[in-house]
């Protein structure tokens, strides 16, 4: 897809799952730190499920 202006490019980038995760990390570092602390001892499957929810924007 060809994106012609910067504003449209910014909106398109927000649709990317990685971008949503980076925004969460940048804007809510305390929440991310608490989440990582809480994940200690969880199974790899559960941690993957949590990150998948974040990536998909379900969080």
MOPAC internal coordinates of N, CA, C and O (Angstrom, degrees):
PM7 1SCF
backbone

  N    0.0000 0     0.00 0     0.00 0    0    0    0
  C    1.4537 1     0.00 0     0.00 0    1    0    0
  C    1.5207 1   108.59 1     0.00 0    2    1    0
  O    1.2310 1   120.33 1   -48.39 1    3    2    1
  N    1.3045 1   116.98 1   131.61 1    3    2    1
  C    1.4554 1   122.62 1   178.79 1    5    3    2
  C    1.5242 1   109.08 1   -89.97 1    6    5    3
  O    1.2310 1   120.78 1   -55.78 1    7    6    5
  N    1.3216 1   116.11 1   124.22 1    7    6    5
  C    1.4633 1   121.09 1   179.90 1    9    7    6
  C    1.5161 1   107.83 1  -108.50 1   10    9    7
  O    1.2310 1   120.63 1   -54.71 1   11   10    9
  N    1.3456 1   116.41 1   125.29 1   11   10    9
  C    1.4592 1   120.12 1  -171.49 1   13   11   10
  C    1.5178 1   114.94 1   -93.09 1   14   13   11
  O    1.2310 1   119.27 1   146.40 1   15   14   13
  N    1.3228 1   118.99 1   -33.60 1   15   14   13
  C    1.4628 1   118.06 1  -177.68 1   17   15   14
  C    1.5277 1   110.99 1  -123.89 1   18   17   15
  O    1.2310 1   121.08 1   -19.19 1   19   18   17
  N    1.3146 1   115.54 1   160.81 1   19   18   17
  C    1.4650 1   122.14 1  -174.73 1   21   19   18
  C    1.5294 1   112.49 1   -63.26 1   22   21   19
  O    1.2310 1   120.14 1   139.34 1   23   22   21
  N    1.3349 1   117.33 1   -40.66 1   23   22   21
  C    1.4588 1   121.20 1  -179.16 1   25   23   22
  C    1.5254 1   110.72 1   -61.52 1   26   25   23
  O    1.2310 1   120.68 1   136.52 1   27   26   25
  N    1.3147 1   116.30 1   -43.48 1   27   26   25
  C    1.4614 1   120.85 1   177.98 1   29   27   26
  C    1.5204 1   110.17 1   -64.84 1   30   29   27
  O    1.2310 1   120.33 1   141.27 1   31   30   29
  N    1.3134 1   116.97 1   -38.73 1   31   30   29
  C    1.4610 1   121.23 1   178.51 1   33   31   30
  C    1.5226 1   110.46 1   -63.65 1   34   33   31
  O    1.2310 1   120.34 1   138.81 1   35   34   33
  N    1.3311 1   116.96 1   -41.19 1   35   34   33
  C    1.4625 1   120.35 1   178.72 1   37   35   34
  C    1.5231 1   111.01 1   -63.48 1   38   37   35
  O    1.2310 1   120.44 1   136.75 1   39   38   37
  N    1.3271 1   116.77 1   -43.25 1   39   38   37
  C    1.4699 1   119.99 1   178.73 1   41   39   38
  C    1.5222 1   110.81 1   -64.86 1   42   41   39
  O    1.2310 1   120.09 1   140.58 1   43   42   41
  N    1.3108 1   117.43 1   -39.42 1   43   42   41
  C    1.4633 1   120.92 1   178.91 1   45   43   42
  C    1.5224 1   110.50 1   -65.02 1   46   45   43
  O    1.2310 1   120.41 1   141.71 1   47   46   45
  N    1.3250 1   116.83 1   -38.29 1   47   46   45
  C    1.4633 1   120.63 1   179.72 1   49   47   46
  C    1.5188 1   111.09 1   -64.41 1   50   49   47
  O    1.2310 1   119.87 1   145.82 1   51   50   49
  N    1.3263 1   117.85 1   -34.18 1   51   50   49
  C    1.4653 1   120.73 1   179.72 1   53   51   50
  C    1.5203 1   112.22 1   -65.37 1   54   53   51
  O    1.2310 1   120.31 1   160.07 1   55   54   53
  N    1.3155 1   117.01 1   -19.93 1   55   54   53
  C    1.4562 1   120.64 1   177.99 1   57   55   54
  C    1.5252 1   112.30 1   -79.03 1   58   57   55
  O    1.2310 1   120.22 1   167.40 1   59   58   57
  N    1.3113 1   117.18 1   -12.60 1   59   58   57
  C    1.4544 1   120.96 1  -179.61 1   61   59   58
  C    1.5268 1   109.62 1   -77.79 1   62   61   59
  O    1.2310 1   119.68 1   -49.38 1   63   62   61
  N    1.3376 1   118.22 1   130.62 1   63   62   61
  C    1.4646 1   120.87 1  -179.86 1   65   63   62
  C    1.5246 1   113.79 1   -56.03 1   66   65   63
  O    1.2310 1   119.85 1   138.58 1   67   66   65
  N    1.3282 1   117.90 1   -41.42 1   67   66   65
  C    1.4674 1   120.32 1  -179.95 1   69   67   66
  C    1.5181 1   110.69 1   -61.41 1   70   69   67
  O    1.2310 1   120.49 1   140.93 1   71   70   69
  N    1.3214 1   116.67 1   -39.07 1   71   70   69
  C    1.4612 1   120.63 1  -178.75 1   73   71   70
  C    1.5156 1   110.32 1   -63.10 1   74   73   71
  O    1.2310 1   120.12 1   136.85 1   75   74   73
  N    1.3336 1   117.37 1   -43.15 1   75   74   73
  C    1.4655 1   120.12 1   178.73 1   77   75   74
  C    1.5197 1   110.86 1   -60.35 1   78   77   75
  O    1.2310 1   120.28 1   138.89 1   79   78   77
  N    1.3256 1   117.08 1   -41.11 1   79   78   77
  C    1.4643 1   120.45 1   179.07 1   81   79   78
  C    1.5246 1   110.57 1   -65.09 1   82   81   79
  O    1.2310 1   120.07 1   137.63 1   83   82   81
  N    1.3297 1   117.46 1   -42.37 1   83   82   81
  C    1.4649 1   119.94 1   179.27 1   85   83   82
  C    1.5221 1   111.58 1   -65.43 1   86   85   83
  O    1.2310 1   120.20 1   143.59 1   87   86   85
  N    1.3288 1   117.22 1   -36.41 1   87   86   85
  C    1.4625 1   120.43 1   177.36 1   89   87   86
  C    1.5208 1   109.70 1   -64.00 1   90   89   87
  O    1.2310 1   120.42 1   136.50 1   91   90   89
  N    1.3259 1   116.80 1   -43.50 1   91   90   89
  C    1.4672 1   120.45 1   177.83 1   93   91   90
  C    1.5194 1   110.56 1   -59.15 1   94   93   91
  O    1.2310 1   120.25 1   133.91 1   95   94   93
  N    1.3201 1   117.14 1   -46.09 1   95   94   93
  C    1.4641 1   121.17 1  -179.43 1   97   95   94
  C    1.5263 1   110.37 1   -63.81 1   98   97   95
  O    1.2310 1   120.12 1   136.81 1   99   98   97
  N    1.3160 1   117.38 1   -43.19 1   99   98   97
  C    1.4612 1   121.00 1  -177.70 1  101   99   98
  C    1.5302 1   112.14 1   -69.84 1  102  101   99
  O    1.2310 1   120.16 1   136.92 1  103  102  101
  N    1.3297 1   117.30 1   -43.08 1  103  102  101
  C    1.4596 1   120.45 1  -173.93 1  105  103  102
  C    1.5246 1   113.73 1   -88.27 1  106  105  103
  O    1.2310 1   120.10 1   159.10 1  107  106  105
  N    1.3119 1   117.42 1   -20.90 1  107  106  105
  C    1.4676 1   120.75 1  -177.34 1  109  107  106
  C    1.5294 1   111.60 1  -132.03 1  110  109  107
  O    1.2310 1   119.64 1  -122.59 1  111  110  109
  N    1.3344 1   118.29 1    57.41 1  111  110  109
  C    1.4664 1   119.40 1  -176.31 1  113  111  110
  C    1.5248 1   113.14 1   -61.74 1  114  113  111
  O    1.2310 1   119.84 1   147.67 1  115  114  113
  N    1.3317 1   117.90 1   -32.33 1  115  114  113
  C    1.4608 1   120.43 1   179.64 1  117  115  114
  C    1.5251 1   110.51 1   -67.58 1  118  117  115
  O    1.2310 1   120.78 1   139.18 1  119  118  117
  N    1.3187 1   116.12 1   -40.82 1  119  118  117
  C    1.4628 1   120.33 1   178.10 1  121  119  118
  C    1.5214 1   109.94 1   -63.06 1  122  121  119
  O    1.2310 1   120.51 1   136.95 1  123  122  121
  N    1.3178 1   116.62 1   -43.05 1  123  122  121
  C    1.4605 1   120.84 1   179.70 1  125  123  122
  C    1.5265 1   110.18 1   -63.94 1  126  125  123
  O    1.2310 1   120.08 1   137.64 1  127  126  125
  N    1.3315 1   117.46 1   -42.36 1  127  126  125
  C    1.4642 1   120.76 1   178.77 1  129  127  126
  C    1.5288 1   110.75 1   -61.76 1  130  129  127
  O    1.2310 1   120.34 1   136.01 1  131  130  129
  N    1.3255 1   116.96 1   -43.99 1  131  130  129
  C    1.4713 1   120.84 1   177.98 1  133  131  130
  C    1.5265 1   110.62 1   -63.09 1  134  133  131
  O    1.2310 1   120.77 1   139.35 1  135  134  133
  N    1.3154 1   116.13 1   -40.65 1  135  134  133
  C    1.4578 1   120.73 1   178.70 1  137  135  134
  C    1.5229 1   110.92 1   -61.52 1  138  137  135
  O    1.2310 1   120.67 1   134.92 1  139  138  137
  N    1.3236 1   116.32 1   -45.08 1  139  138  137
  C    1.4631 1   119.90 1   179.53 1  141  139  138
  C    1.5258 1   111.37 1   -64.49 1  142  141  139
  O    1.2310 1   120.28 1   140.47 1  143  142  141
  N    1.3370 1   117.06 1   -39.53 1  143  142  141
  C    1.4660 1   120.20 1   176.59 1  145  143  142
  C    1.5265 1   110.95 1   -62.87 1  146  145  143
  O    1.2310 1   120.84 1   138.57 1  147  146  145
  N    1.3238 1   116.01 1   -41.43 1  147  146  145
  C    1.4619 1   120.83 1  -178.54 1  149  147  146
  C    1.5300 1   112.05 1   -68.31 1  150  149  147
  O    1.2310 1   120.63 1   152.36 1  151  150  149
  N    1.3314 1   116.40 1   -27.64 1  151  150  149
  C    1.4598 1   120.51 1  -178.38 1  153  151  150
  C    1.5186 1   112.97 1   -75.99 1  154  153  151
  O    1.2310 1   120.40 1   166.27 1  155  154  153
  N    1.2865 1   116.84 1   -13.73 1  155  154  153
  C    1.4633 1   119.86 1  -179.58 1  157  155  154
  C    1.5277 1   108.97 1   -58.42 1  158  157  155
  O    1.2310 1   120.74 1   -55.82 1  159  158  157
  N    1.2849 1   116.19 1   124.18 1  159  158  157
  C    1.4551 1   120.87 1   179.81 1  161  159  158
  C    1.5250 1   114.26 1    92.39 1  162  161  159
  O    1.2310 1   119.96 1   171.57 1  163  162  161
  N    1.3294 1   117.68 1    -8.43 1  163  162  161
  C    1.4589 1   119.81 1   176.93 1  165  163  162
  C    1.5234 1   109.73 1   -77.68 1  166  165  163
  O    1.2310 1   121.17 1   -23.77 1  167  166  165
  N    1.3010 1   115.37 1   156.23 1  167  166  165
  C    1.4595 1   119.45 1   177.68 1  169  167  166
  C    1.5287 1   110.02 1   -69.50 1  170  169  167
  O    1.2310 1   121.12 1   -24.58 1  171  170  169
  N    1.3118 1   115.46 1   155.42 1  171  170  169
  C    1.4645 1   120.73 1   178.68 1  173  171  170
  C    1.5323 1   110.45 1   -59.92 1  174  173  171
  O    1.2310 1   120.61 1   145.07 1  175  174  173
  N    1.3212 1   116.44 1   -34.93 1  175  174  173
  C    1.4658 1   120.83 1   179.51 1  177  175  174
  C    1.5345 1   110.62 1   -63.84 1  178  177  175
  O    1.2310 1   120.43 1   137.43 1  179  178  177
  N    1.3173 1   116.77 1   -42.57 1  179  178  177
  C    1.4705 1   120.80 1  -179.85 1  181  179  178
  C    1.5290 1   110.99 1   -67.78 1  182  181  179
  O    1.2310 1   120.59 1   137.18 1  183  182  181
  N    1.3343 1   116.47 1   -42.82 1  183  182  181
  C    1.4659 1   120.74 1   178.58 1  185  183  182
  C    1.5303 1   109.80 1   -61.00 1  186  185  183
  O    1.2310 1   120.44 1   137.02 1  187  186  185
  N    1.3225 1   116.77 1   -42.98 1  187  186  185
  C    1.4671 1   120.57 1   178.09 1  189  187  186
  C    1.5197 1   110.98 1   -61.18 1  190  189  187
  O    1.2310 1   120.47 1   140.06 1  191  190  189
  N    1.3223 1   116.71 1   -39.94 1  191  190  189
  C    1.4640 1   120.39 1   179.42 1  193  191  190
  C    1.5267 1   110.73 1   -64.07 1  194  193  191
  O    1.2310 1   120.05 1   139.35 1  195  194  193
  N    1.3236 1   117.51 1   -40.65 1  195  194  193
  C    1.4639 1   121.44 1   179.09 1  197  195  194
  C    1.5239 1   110.17 1   -63.48 1  198  197  195
  O    1.2310 1   120.53 1   132.69 1  199  198  197
  N    1.3365 1   116.59 1   -47.31 1  199  198  197
  C    1.4608 1   119.41 1  -179.55 1  201  199  198
  C    1.5270 1   111.86 1   -66.93 1  202  201  199
  O    1.2310 1   120.35 1   148.75 1  203  202  201
  N    1.3254 1   116.93 1   -31.25 1  203  202  201
  C    1.4648 1   119.88 1   176.51 1  205  203  202
  C    1.5335 1   109.88 1   -65.37 1  206  205  203
  O    1.2310 1   120.40 1   140.97 1  207  206  205
  N    1.3398 1   116.85 1   -39.03 1  207  206  205
  C    1.4654 1   120.04 1   177.06 1  209  207  206
  C    1.5256 1   110.73 1   -63.61 1  210  209  207
  O    1.2310 1   120.56 1   137.92 1  211  210  209
  N    1.3217 1   116.54 1   -42.08 1  211  210  209
  C    1.4689 1   120.42 1   178.20 1  213  211  210
  C    1.5240 1   109.77 1   -62.77 1  214  213  211
  O    1.2310 1   120.88 1   132.69 1  215  214  213
  N    1.3257 1   115.93 1   -47.31 1  215  214  213
  C    1.4645 1   121.02 1  -178.60 1  217  215  214
  C    1.5224 1   111.73 1   -59.80 1  218  217  215
  O    1.2310 1   120.77 1   139.98 1  219  218  217
  N    1.3186 1   116.14 1   -40.02 1  219  218  217
  C    1.4633 1   120.95 1  -176.83 1  221  219  218
  C    1.5225 1   113.21 1   -82.03 1  222  221  219
  O    1.2310 1   120.66 1   177.02 1  223  222  221
  N    1.3201 1   116.33 1    -2.98 1  223  222  221
  C    1.4569 1   119.99 1   178.24 1  225  223  222
  C    1.5163 1   114.02 1    80.57 1  226  225  223
  O    1.2310 1   120.22 1  -162.95 1  227  226  225
  N    1.3231 1   117.19 1    17.05 1  227  226  225
  C    1.4636 1   121.02 1  -179.94 1  229  227  226
  C    1.5189 1   112.21 1   -85.14 1  230  229  227
  O    1.2310 1   120.83 1  -175.13 1  231  230  229
  N    1.3148 1   116.02 1     4.87 1  231  230  229
  C    1.4635 1   119.78 1  -175.94 1  233  231  230
  C    1.4718 1   110.78 1  -116.60 1  234  233  231
  O    1.2310 1   120.10 1   180.00 1  235  234  233

